[in-house]
């Protein structure tokens, strides 16, 4: 169960399969409010948020150079909030965990 202040991956309400990084800002009664890294907020059931645990080899979709489109790849390294992404098309990038999303059907 997430607690206030925890970093999480949480489901965006309109996108059932996509989970995004954020922070729990309130919780109680089986619900929590998430402040997503992109600035959006949503109130979710607590089972729609899980600890943010990104590891080498995890499949992610990341915003190349911070742009608007997400591209598939795998995590090559993690140091704090910095991640190294090896994209499926052969490109590589060092970026931030805040620029990823995860498809729960691929985990």
N, CA, C and O atoms as CSV, one atom per row, in Angstrom:
chain,resi,resn,atom,element,x,y,z
A,1,UNK,N,N,0.851,-1.179,0.000
A,1,UNK,CA,C,0.000,0.000,0.000
A,1,UNK,C,C,0.895,1.240,0.000
A,1,UNK,O,O,1.800,1.351,0.828
A,2,UNK,N,N,0.653,2.158,-0.908
A,2,UNK,CA,C,1.501,3.352,-0.980
A,2,UNK,C,C,1.229,4.305,0.182
A,2,UNK,O,O,0.126,4.369,0.724
A,3,UNK,N,N,2.270,5.034,0.538
A,3,UNK,CA,C,2.176,6.042,1.593
A,3,UNK,C,C,2.490,7.418,1.019
A,3,UNK,O,O,3.142,7.535,-0.019
A,4,UNK,N,N,2.021,8.453,1.701
A,4,UNK,CA,C,2.299,9.821,1.276
A,4,UNK,C,C,3.813,10.007,1.147
A,4,UNK,O,O,4.580,9.639,2.038
A,5,UNK,N,N,4.218,10.584,0.023
A,5,UNK,CA,C,5.626,10.834,-0.243
A,5,UNK,C,C,6.320,9.740,-1.036
A,5,UNK,O,O,7.433,9.944,-1.520
A,6,UNK,N,N,5.681,8.578,-1.179
A,6,UNK,CA,C,6.297,7.478,-1.929
A,6,UNK,C,C,6.331,7.779,-3.414
A,6,UNK,O,O,5.368,8.303,-3.972
A,7,UNK,N,N,7.457,7.441,-4.060
A,7,UNK,CA,C,7.557,7.476,-5.525
A,7,UNK,C,C,6.863,6.221,-6.035
A,7,UNK,O,O,7.096,5.124,-5.528
A,8,UNK,N,N,6.002,6.392,-7.051
A,8,UNK,CA,C,5.216,5.282,-7.574
A,8,UNK,C,C,5.151,5.317,-9.092
A,8,UNK,O,O,5.429,6.335,-9.727
A,9,UNK,N,N,4.779,4.188,-9.645
A,9,UNK,CA,C,4.232,4.123,-10.996
A,9,UNK,C,C,2.735,4.014,-10.798
A,9,UNK,O,O,2.273,3.163,-10.039
A,10,UNK,N,N,1.974,4.855,-11.463
A,10,UNK,CA,C,0.532,4.871,-11.257
A,10,UNK,C,C,-0.197,4.927,-12.591
A,10,UNK,O,O,0.291,5.485,-13.573
A,11,UNK,N,N,-1.363,4.339,-12.588
A,11,UNK,CA,C,-2.186,4.279,-13.796
A,11,UNK,C,C,-2.833,5.635,-14.049
A,11,UNK,O,O,-3.472,6.206,-13.166
A,12,UNK,N,N,-2.660,6.138,-15.258
A,12,UNK,CA,C,-3.410,7.334,-15.644
A,12,UNK,C,C,-4.839,6.873,-15.889
A,12,UNK,O,O,-5.039,5.913,-16.633
A,13,UNK,N,N,-5.850,7.521,-15.292
A,13,UNK,CA,C,-7.221,7.003,-15.329
A,13,UNK,C,C,-7.779,6.718,-16.726
A,13,UNK,O,O,-8.546,5.768,-16.886
A,14,UNK,N,N,-7.424,7.498,-17.727
A,14,UNK,CA,C,-7.969,7.295,-19.062
A,14,UNK,C,C,-7.150,6.298,-19.886
A,14,UNK,O,O,-7.513,6.005,-21.025
A,15,UNK,N,N,-6.069,5.779,-19.339
A,15,UNK,CA,C,-5.197,4.868,-20.068
A,15,UNK,C,C,-4.936,3.629,-19.220
A,15,UNK,O,O,-3.962,3.581,-18.469
A,16,UNK,N,N,-5.790,2.644,-19.338
A,16,UNK,CA,C,-5.761,1.472,-18.468
A,16,UNK,C,C,-4.407,0.770,-18.429
A,16,UNK,O,O,-3.977,0.338,-17.359
A,17,UNK,N,N,-3.727,0.645,-19.560
A,17,UNK,CA,C,-2.496,-0.140,-19.612
A,17,UNK,C,C,-1.229,0.657,-19.355
A,17,UNK,O,O,-0.167,0.062,-19.171
A,18,UNK,N,N,-1.302,1.999,-19.337
A,18,UNK,CA,C,-0.112,2.834,-19.196
A,18,UNK,C,C,0.022,3.379,-17.792
A,18,UNK,O,O,-0.911,3.975,-17.252
A,19,UNK,N,N,1.188,3.171,-17.203
A,19,UNK,CA,C,1.490,3.646,-15.858
A,19,UNK,C,C,2.648,4.632,-15.940
A,19,UNK,O,O,3.599,4.419,-16.692
A,20,UNK,N,N,2.567,5.708,-15.166
A,20,UNK,CA,C,3.508,6.812,-15.231
A,20,UNK,C,C,4.104,7.093,-13.848
A,20,UNK,O,O,3.465,6.792,-12.840
A,21,UNK,N,N,5.301,7.656,-13.778
A,21,UNK,CA,C,5.906,7.965,-12.483
A,21,UNK,C,C,5.265,9.182,-11.818
A,21,UNK,O,O,4.829,10.125,-12.479
A,22,UNK,N,N,5.225,9.127,-10.496
A,22,UNK,CA,C,4.682,10.220,-9.717
A,22,UNK,C,C,4.955,10.032,-8.238
A,22,UNK,O,O,5.751,9.180,-7.842
A,23,UNK,N,N,4.282,10.841,-7.423
A,23,UNK,CA,C,4.433,10.815,-5.969
A,23,UNK,C,C,3.046,10.802,-5.340
A,23,UNK,O,O,2.149,11.515,-5.790
A,24,UNK,N,N,2.870,9.993,-4.301
A,24,UNK,CA,C,1.611,9.988,-3.541
A,24,UNK,C,C,1.562,11.265,-2.701
A,24,UNK,O,O,2.470,11.529,-1.912
A,25,UNK,N,N,0.492,12.060,-2.875
A,25,UNK,CA,C,0.360,13.295,-2.099
A,25,UNK,C,C,-0.688,13.181,-0.998
A,25,UNK,O,O,-0.595,13.882,0.009
A,26,UNK,N,N,-1.674,12.318,-1.168
A,26,UNK,CA,C,-2.628,12.002,-0.096
A,26,UNK,C,C,-3.030,10.545,-0.243
A,26,UNK,O,O,-2.982,9.981,-1.336
A,27,UNK,N,N,-3.427,9.945,0.872
A,27,UNK,CA,C,-3.945,8.583,0.806
A,27,UNK,C,C,-4.852,8.331,1.998
A,27,UNK,O,O,-4.680,8.898,3.077
A,28,UNK,N,N,-5.832,7.455,1.760
A,28,UNK,CA,C,-6.754,7.082,2.813
A,28,UNK,C,C,-8.021,6.494,2.219
A,28,UNK,O,O,-8.426,6.852,1.113
A,29,UNK,N,N,-8.637,5.600,2.953
A,29,UNK,CA,C,-9.890,5.005,2.511
A,29,UNK,C,C,-9.775,4.219,1.220
A,29,UNK,O,O,-10.722,4.162,0.436
A,30,UNK,N,N,-8.622,3.615,0.997
A,30,UNK,CA,C,-8.433,2.822,-0.214
A,30,UNK,C,C,-8.169,3.655,-1.461
A,30,UNK,O,O,-8.136,3.122,-2.571
A,31,UNK,N,N,-7.981,4.963,-1.282
A,31,UNK,CA,C,-7.731,5.861,-2.402
A,31,UNK,C,C,-6.423,6.620,-2.154
A,31,UNK,O,O,-5.965,6.747,-1.018
A,32,UNK,N,N,-5.841,7.117,-3.236
A,32,UNK,CA,C,-4.661,7.964,-3.115
A,32,UNK,C,C,-4.689,9.003,-4.233
A,32,UNK,O,O,-5.252,8.780,-5.305
A,33,UNK,N,N,-4.070,10.131,-3.950
A,33,UNK,CA,C,-3.916,11.148,-4.978
A,33,UNK,C,C,-2.458,11.145,-5.406
A,33,UNK,O,O,-1.552,11.185,-4.574
A,34,UNK,N,N,-2.244,11.096,-6.727
A,34,UNK,CA,C,-0.895,11.042,-7.281
A,34,UNK,C,C,-0.606,12.336,-8.025
A,34,UNK,O,O,-1.398,12.793,-8.849
A,35,UNK,N,N,0.546,12.914,-7.714
A,35,UNK,CA,C,1.092,14.034,-8.480
A,35,UNK,C,C,2.064,13.413,-9.470
A,35,UNK,O,O,3.156,12.987,-9.094
A,36,UNK,N,N,1.667,13.361,-10.737
A,36,UNK,CA,C,2.520,12.764,-11.756
A,36,UNK,C,C,3.679,13.700,-12.082
A,36,UNK,O,O,3.577,14.914,-11.907
A,37,UNK,N,N,4.775,13.127,-12.553
A,37,UNK,CA,C,5.970,13.917,-12.837
A,37,UNK,C,C,5.732,14.982,-13.906
A,37,UNK,O,O,6.460,15.972,-13.966
A,38,UNK,N,N,4.719,14.785,-14.749
A,38,UNK,CA,C,4.442,15.794,-15.788
A,38,UNK,C,C,3.572,16.942,-15.271
A,38,UNK,O,O,3.243,17.861,-16.021
A,39,UNK,N,N,3.199,16.887,-13.979
A,39,UNK,CA,C,2.411,17.959,-13.380
A,39,UNK,C,C,0.944,17.647,-13.203
A,39,UNK,O,O,0.261,18.331,-12.441
A,40,UNK,N,N,0.437,16.630,-13.887
A,40,UNK,CA,C,-0.962,16.246,-13.724
A,40,UNK,C,C,-1.182,15.575,-12.377
A,40,UNK,O,O,-0.244,15.064,-11.765
A,41,UNK,N,N,-2.427,15.582,-11.923
A,41,UNK,CA,C,-2.830,14.895,-10.688
A,41,UNK,C,C,-4.034,14.025,-10.979
A,41,UNK,O,O,-4.830,14.316,-11.871
A,42,UNK,N,N,-4.156,12.939,-10.204
A,42,UNK,CA,C,-5.325,12.071,-10.312
A,42,UNK,C,C,-5.568,11.381,-8.980
A,42,UNK,O,O,-4.630,11.077,-8.243
A,43,UNK,N,N,-6.833,11.139,-8.684
A,43,UNK,CA,C,-7.211,10.349,-7.521
A,43,UNK,C,C,-7.502,8.939,-8.008
A,43,UNK,O,O,-8.308,8.735,-8.916
A,44,UNK,N,N,-6.835,7.968,-7.394
A,44,UNK,CA,C,-6.884,6.581,-7.841
A,44,UNK,C,C,-7.149,5.647,-6.672
A,44,UNK,O,O,-6.972,6.020,-5.512
A,45,UNK,N,N,-7.577,4.425,-6.987
A,45,UNK,CA,C,-7.595,3.368,-5.985
A,45,UNK,C,C,-6.148,3.021,-5.674
A,45,UNK,O,O,-5.285,3.115,-6.547
A,46,UNK,N,N,-5.877,2.622,-4.442
A,46,UNK,CA,C,-4.495,2.352,-4.063
A,46,UNK,C,C,-3.873,1.227,-4.895
A,46,UNK,O,O,-2.653,1.184,-5.050
A,47,UNK,N,N,-4.688,0.318,-5.431
A,47,UNK,CA,C,-4.112,-0.749,-6.261
A,47,UNK,C,C,-3.746,-0.270,-7.664
A,47,UNK,O,O,-3.243,-1.049,-8.473
A,48,UNK,N,N,-3.995,0.998,-7.955
A,48,UNK,CA,C,-3.602,1.586,-9.232
A,48,UNK,C,C,-2.258,2.318,-9.119
A,48,UNK,O,O,-1.866,3.054,-10.023
A,49,UNK,N,N,-1.571,2.109,-8.014
A,49,UNK,CA,C,-0.237,2.672,-7.810
A,49,UNK,C,C,0.631,1.591,-7.175
A,49,UNK,O,O,0.190,0.845,-6.301
A,50,UNK,N,N,1.872,1.529,-7.636
A,50,UNK,CA,C,2.813,0.561,-7.070
A,50,UNK,C,C,4.169,1.249,-6.924
A,50,UNK,O,O,4.438,2.242,-7.599
A,51,UNK,N,N,5.012,0.727,-6.053
A,51,UNK,CA,C,6.317,1.373,-5.857
A,51,UNK,C,C,7.064,1.538,-7.179
A,51,UNK,O,O,7.029,0.665,-8.046
A,52,UNK,N,N,7.726,2.657,-7.307
A,52,UNK,CA,C,8.534,2.931,-8.498
A,52,UNK,C,C,9.839,2.165,-8.355
A,52,UNK,O,O,10.745,2.577,-7.629
A,53,UNK,N,N,9.917,1.051,-9.055
A,53,UNK,CA,C,11.102,0.199,-9.007
A,53,UNK,C,C,11.486,-0.106,-10.448
A,53,UNK,O,O,10.902,-0.982,-11.086
A,54,UNK,N,N,12.463,0.619,-10.948
A,54,UNK,CA,C,12.933,0.437,-12.320
A,54,UNK,C,C,14.301,-0.226,-12.254
A,54,UNK,O,O,15.187,0.223,-11.527
A,55,UNK,N,N,14.466,-1.301,-13.022
A,55,UNK,CA,C,15.713,-2.062,-12.985
A,55,UNK,C,C,16.281,-2.248,-14.385
A,55,UNK,O,O,15.569,-2.122,-15.381
A,56,UNK,N,N,17.548,-2.544,-14.442
A,56,UNK,CA,C,18.204,-2.846,-15.715
A,56,UNK,C,C,17.453,-3.984,-16.401
A,56,UNK,O,O,17.136,-5.002,-15.787
A,57,UNK,N,N,17.177,-3.785,-17.684
A,57,UNK,CA,C,16.460,-4.777,-18.478
A,57,UNK,C,C,14.965,-4.562,-18.568
A,57,UNK,O,O,14.301,-5.193,-19.390
A,58,UNK,N,N,14.415,-3.672,-17.728
A,58,UNK,CA,C,12.973,-3.407,-17.767
A,58,UNK,C,C,12.592,-2.753,-19.092
A,58,UNK,O,O,13.320,-1.914,-19.624
A,59,UNK,N,N,11.454,-3.152,-19.601
A,59,UNK,CA,C,10.896,-2.577,-20.825
A,59,UNK,C,C,10.160,-1.293,-20.455
A,59,UNK,O,O,9.316,-1.290,-19.559
A,60,UNK,N,N,10.482,-0.207,-21.147
A,60,UNK,CA,C,9.835,1.092,-20.913
A,60,UNK,C,C,9.577,1.772,-22.247
A,60,UNK,O,O,10.086,1.358,-23.289
A,61,UNK,N,N,8.790,2.804,-22.189
A,61,UNK,CA,C,8.589,3.728,-23.310
A,61,UNK,C,C,9.037,5.076,-22.785
A,61,UNK,O,O,8.625,5.501,-21.706
A,62,UNK,N,N,9.877,5.742,-23.550
A,62,UNK,CA,C,10.495,6.970,-23.057
A,62,UNK,C,C,10.360,8.081,-24.095
A,62,UNK,O,O,10.335,7.830,-25.300
A,63,UNK,N,N,10.275,9.300,-23.602
A,63,UNK,CA,C,10.166,10.472,-24.476
A,63,UNK,C,C,11.561,10.881,-24.931
A,63,UNK,O,O,12.299,11.523,-24.184
A,64,UNK,N,N,11.920,10.511,-26.152
A,64,UNK,CA,C,13.232,10.800,-26.730
A,64,UNK,C,C,13.511,12.287,-26.663
A,64,UNK,O,O,12.730,13.092,-27.171
A,65,UNK,N,N,14.624,12.660,-26.037
A,65,UNK,CA,C,15.059,14.059,-25.898
A,65,UNK,C,C,13.989,14.933,-25.239
A,65,UNK,O,O,13.962,16.145,-25.453
A,66,UNK,N,N,13.110,14.326,-24.441
A,66,UNK,CA,C,12.069,15.064,-23.736
A,66,UNK,C,C,10.915,15.500,-24.608
A,66,UNK,O,O,10.073,16.286,-24.175
A,67,UNK,N,N,10.861,14.994,-25.848
A,67,UNK,CA,C,9.777,15.347,-26.768
A,67,UNK,C,C,8.441,14.760,-26.340
A,67,UNK,O,O,8.318,14.200,-25.251
A,68,UNK,N,N,7.453,14.891,-27.197
A,68,UNK,CA,C,6.102,14.461,-26.855
A,68,UNK,C,C,5.790,13.008,-27.146
A,68,UNK,O,O,4.843,12.462,-26.580
A,69,UNK,N,N,6.560,12.364,-28.015
A,69,UNK,CA,C,6.276,10.976,-28.397
A,69,UNK,C,C,7.096,10.007,-27.552
A,69,UNK,O,O,8.239,10.290,-27.192
A,70,UNK,N,N,6.499,8.866,-27.243
A,70,UNK,CA,C,7.166,7.809,-26.491
A,70,UNK,C,C,7.675,6.743,-27.453
A,70,UNK,O,O,6.999,6.382,-28.417
A,71,UNK,N,N,8.879,6.246,-27.176
A,71,UNK,CA,C,9.493,5.217,-28.013
A,71,UNK,C,C,9.912,4.040,-27.132
A,71,UNK,O,O,10.341,4.243,-25.996
A,72,UNK,N,N,9.791,2.813,-27.643
A,72,UNK,CA,C,10.097,1.625,-26.839
A,72,UNK,C,C,11.603,1.390,-26.687
A,72,UNK,O,O,12.398,1.683,-27.579
A,73,UNK,N,N,11.952,0.858,-25.533
A,73,UNK,CA,C,13.335,0.499,-25.270
A,73,UNK,C,C,13.451,-0.260,-23.965
A,73,UNK,O,O,12.453,-0.641,-23.354
A,74,UNK,N,N,14.695,-0.473,-23.550
A,74,UNK,CA,C,14.969,-1.157,-22.286
A,74,UNK,C,C,15.943,-0.324,-21.466
A,74,UNK,O,O,16.769,0.413,-22.005
A,75,UNK,N,N,15.826,-0.460,-20.163
A,75,UNK,CA,C,16.713,0.235,-19.249
A,75,UNK,C,C,18.082,-0.459,-19.283
A,75,UNK,O,O,18.181,-1.669,-19.079
A,76,UNK,N,N,19.131,0.327,-19.543
A,76,UNK,CA,C,20.495,-0.201,-19.570
A,76,UNK,C,C,21.230,0.076,-18.254
A,76,UNK,O,O,22.143,-0.665,-17.890
A,77,UNK,N,N,20.832,1.151,-17.529
A,77,UNK,CA,C,21.459,1.484,-16.259
A,77,UNK,C,C,20.552,2.459,-15.515
A,77,UNK,O,O,19.774,3.189,-16.128
A,78,UNK,N,N,20.659,2.463,-14.204
A,78,UNK,CA,C,19.890,3.371,-13.344
A,78,UNK,C,C,20.816,3.904,-12.260
A,78,UNK,O,O,21.488,3.135,-11.573
A,79,UNK,N,N,20.849,5.223,-12.112
A,79,UNK,CA,C,21.580,5.869,-11.023
A,79,UNK,C,C,20.674,6.964,-10.485
A,79,UNK,O,O,20.554,8.028,-11.093
A,80,UNK,N,N,20.036,6.711,-9.348
A,80,UNK,CA,C,19.078,7.662,-8.797
A,80,UNK,C,C,17.919,7.845,-9.765
A,80,UNK,O,O,17.288,6.870,-10.171
A,81,UNK,N,N,17.635,9.097,-10.139
A,81,UNK,CA,C,16.549,9.377,-11.089
A,81,UNK,C,C,17.030,9.364,-12.534
A,81,UNK,O,O,16.233,9.529,-13.458
A,82,UNK,N,N,18.340,9.166,-12.734
A,82,UNK,CA,C,18.886,9.101,-14.098
A,82,UNK,C,C,18.820,7.673,-14.619
A,82,UNK,O,O,19.130,6.717,-13.908
A,83,UNK,N,N,18.408,7.552,-15.875
A,83,UNK,CA,C,18.345,6.232,-16.506
A,83,UNK,C,C,19.024,6.283,-17.868
A,83,UNK,O,O,19.028,7.313,-18.542
A,84,UNK,N,N,19.587,5.168,-18.249
A,84,UNK,CA,C,20.157,4.975,-19.577
A,84,UNK,C,C,19.180,4.090,-20.318
A,84,UNK,O,O,18.860,2.998,-19.850
A,85,UNK,N,N,18.695,4.542,-21.477
A,85,UNK,CA,C,17.723,3.783,-22.259
A,85,UNK,C,C,18.368,3.348,-23.567
A,85,UNK,O,O,18.947,4.157,-24.292
A,86,UNK,N,N,18.257,2.050,-23.856
A,86,UNK,CA,C,18.629,1.511,-25.163
A,86,UNK,C,C,17.322,1.326,-25.933
A,86,UNK,O,O,16.538,0.423,-25.641
A,87,UNK,N,N,17.102,2.192,-26.917
A,87,UNK,CA,C,15.862,2.146,-27.686
A,87,UNK,C,C,15.891,0.990,-28.693
A,87,UNK,O,O,16.953,0.560,-29.142
A,88,UNK,N,N,14.721,0.512,-29.026
A,88,UNK,CA,C,14.593,-0.602,-29.964
A,88,UNK,C,C,15.192,-0.283,-31.338
A,88,UNK,O,O,15.625,-1.191,-32.047
A,89,UNK,N,N,15.220,0.999,-31.718
A,89,UNK,CA,C,15.745,1.370,-33.041
A,89,UNK,C,C,17.268,1.525,-33.053
A,89,UNK,O,O,17.848,1.879,-34.079
A,90,UNK,N,N,17.925,1.256,-31.899
A,90,UNK,CA,C,19.374,1.328,-31.831
A,90,UNK,C,C,19.916,2.593,-31.202
A,90,UNK,O,O,21.105,2.651,-30.886
A,91,UNK,N,N,19.086,3.615,-31.007
A,91,UNK,CA,C,19.535,4.828,-30.340
A,91,UNK,C,C,19.700,4.584,-28.843
A,91,UNK,O,O,19.140,3.633,-28.297
A,92,UNK,N,N,20.474,5.450,-28.184
A,92,UNK,CA,C,20.719,5.385,-26.746
A,92,UNK,C,C,20.558,6.785,-26.178
A,92,UNK,O,O,20.779,7.781,-26.866
A,93,UNK,N,N,20.170,6.842,-24.911
A,93,UNK,CA,C,19.987,8.153,-24.285
A,93,UNK,C,C,20.116,8.024,-22.775
A,93,UNK,O,O,19.698,7.026,-22.189
A,94,UNK,N,N,20.697,9.042,-22.153
A,94,UNK,CA,C,20.645,9.199,-20.700
A,94,UNK,C,C,19.565,10.240,-20.438
A,94,UNK,O,O,19.612,11.342,-20.985
A,95,UNK,N,N,18.595,9.891,-19.604
A,95,UNK,CA,C,17.446,10.757,-19.377
A,95,UNK,C,C,16.955,10.586,-17.946
A,95,UNK,O,O,17.704,10.114,-17.090
A,96,UNK,N,N,15.729,10.958,-17.678
A,96,UNK,CA,C,15.151,10.929,-16.340
A,96,UNK,C,C,14.001,9.928,-16.255
A,96,UNK,O,O,13.260,9.730,-17.217
A,97,UNK,N,N,13.868,9.309,-15.101
A,97,UNK,CA,C,12.749,8.404,-14.870
A,97,UNK,C,C,11.418,9.115,-15.114
A,97,UNK,O,O,10.441,8.477,-15.506
A,98,UNK,N,N,11.372,10.415,-14.888
A,98,UNK,CA,C,10.145,11.188,-15.087
A,98,UNK,C,C,9.646,11.212,-16.519
A,98,UNK,O,O,8.524,11.654,-16.769
A,99,UNK,N,N,10.452,10.746,-17.467
A,99,UNK,CA,C,10.063,10.779,-18.888
A,99,UNK,C,C,9.664,9.412,-19.439
A,99,UNK,O,O,9.592,9.225,-20.654
A,100,UNK,N,N,9.406,8.458,-18.544
A,100,UNK,CA,C,9.013,7.122,-19.003
A,100,UNK,C,C,7.535,6.862,-18.752
A,100,UNK,O,O,6.862,7.569,-18.003
A,101,UNK,N,N,7.070,5.822,-19.411
A,101,UNK,CA,C,5.807,5.190,-19.044
A,101,UNK,C,C,6.009,3.698,-19.240
A,101,UNK,O,O,6.894,3.271,-19.980
A,102,UNK,N,N,5.176,2.909,-18.567
A,102,UNK,CA,C,5.305,1.459,-18.600
A,102,UNK,C,C,3.963,0.872,-19.014
A,102,UNK,O,O,2.912,1.274,-18.514
A,103,UNK,N,N,4.015,-0.081,-19.930
A,103,UNK,CA,C,2.814,-0.818,-20.318
A,103,UNK,C,C,2.733,-2.047,-19.422
A,103,UNK,O,O,3.584,-2.933,-19.502
A,104,UNK,N,N,1.710,-2.101,-18.567
A,104,UNK,CA,C,1.615,-3.180,-17.585
A,104,UNK,C,C,1.439,-4.551,-18.245
A,104,UNK,O,O,1.708,-5.572,-17.612
A,105,UNK,N,N,0.997,-4.590,-19.488
A,105,UNK,CA,C,0.849,-5.872,-20.190
A,105,UNK,C,C,2.187,-6.431,-20.648
A,105,UNK,O,O,2.257,-7.589,-21.061
A,106,UNK,N,N,3.257,-5.630,-20.585
A,106,UNK,CA,C,4.573,-6.068,-21.018
A,106,UNK,C,C,5.495,-6.354,-19.839
A,106,UNK,O,O,6.674,-6.640,-20.047
A,107,UNK,N,N,5.003,-6.287,-18.631
A,107,UNK,CA,C,5.843,-6.500,-17.443
A,107,UNK,C,C,5.766,-7.921,-16.964
A,107,UNK,O,O,6.409,-8.275,-15.976
